[in-house]
């Protein structure tokens, strides 16, 4: 254990259950395994926005260190706009942010918030380059997520034929994640008589529909729910099976999806790391992914299933309340024609696609093991 972390770390983060929370739990795992004293303060949404809370609503990892005496280093692992408020609420000798971003530039107000801290930790080289290029002057360290060996969960998925080749996606129904475009690409490529299926694990609400309703001033309705959005996409079509899993699911169900699935679809505008392709790779599954952002870092060199794209201003996309769109920030617009071609290739070359998945599994295990990532985390915390 190094001297900087010996005094302890006060880790302020979302509870497990979403990408931020799962990533935070992984980093806390590393610190505790190394004997570093850790106090965890969960974050939750309340009337005043995002704030520390005394507990989390459901059982989970690291509940035993909630409320223990904090160390002299506070790690704020949360959304960038909330850093200033949390830093003021949680005084300490040192404040570090563990943050990520998906576009190719940061807003100047976010840069100013980051420069009021003592350092920043990001999960990818893509993010480090974006942060430094945007004007972040405090030290920026790269600490990727840690590989967790896959825990297969055998079993079928209701509505999905046992022998079908299963494409699947795990994403919020939002502009950046491009869920509807991905579904349409699948439906355009495959017919109802082909031995293929799509499983969509997403949120209960369509973020774009929610934003459209809010801008119109109309009262909330069922048309904001993702089952309605999916129904509109498949209406009038004869399609292969498309199965919707909406809302929160136990970890066991996500592991079953990785176990049963054959190929993950992550054809998004961008990722700050690519946690879902990372987890799919741990299960030996290939991913068809956009060739922009940090996801290509997670995958092996010369990876053959990256989707072509063009860079566009984020403001050119439909707003959804999840990201402040800007003319100065760009991300990818995937070529869904190319994505369709890659889906077809994976479907028709299943053995070769499985070999690619096994190569991803070996790459992720070798590069992102606990020992290597733990060393990077301790160096970043020690400054």
Helices and strands as residue ranges (DSSP letters): H 3-6, E 9-14, H 19-33, E 38-46, E 49-52, G 63-65, E 73-77, G 80-82, H 83-89, E 94-98, H 108-115, E 119-122, H 125-134, E 140-142, E 165-170, H 179-189, E 196-202, H 207-216, G 222-224, H 226-234, E 241-246, H 251-260, E 263-266, H 275-282, E 286-290, H 295-298, E 306-307, E 309-313, G 314-316, E 330-334, H 336-348, H 350-367, H 370-382
